[in-house]
Amino acid sequence: MAAAEPLYVIELDAENNKVVVGDRTKVTQPECTVGRVNWVSIAEPSTPIYAEVQIRYRSTPTPVTVIPLENSRVRLVFDEPQISITPGQAAVWYNGEKVLGGGIIEQFS
């Protein structure tokens, strides 16, 4: 497939044997929802907290607001939209070196 600019995988449609691709704007997201959340070093907060998050192994931590939701879920709202947020990957949020919590990315907005 030829394109004027780099393309990124947006969606895998196994049922129809398709790989959906798009440009960088299609894979840059301002927020995502994380499920199966575990709070590690703090009690589950009832109000939003500000932290740094890694959405990929070895990625640079980025500032985020962690908004608690029901059923062991949170919404992560990034200070700057992030590229390649992938459902099924882990997201871990920190306060400096201290792990606050983490979970599995469910979807992006």
Helices and strands as residue ranges (DSSP letters): E 8-13, E 18-22, H 24-27, E 28-39, E 49-54, E 62-69, E 73-83, E 90-95, E 98-108
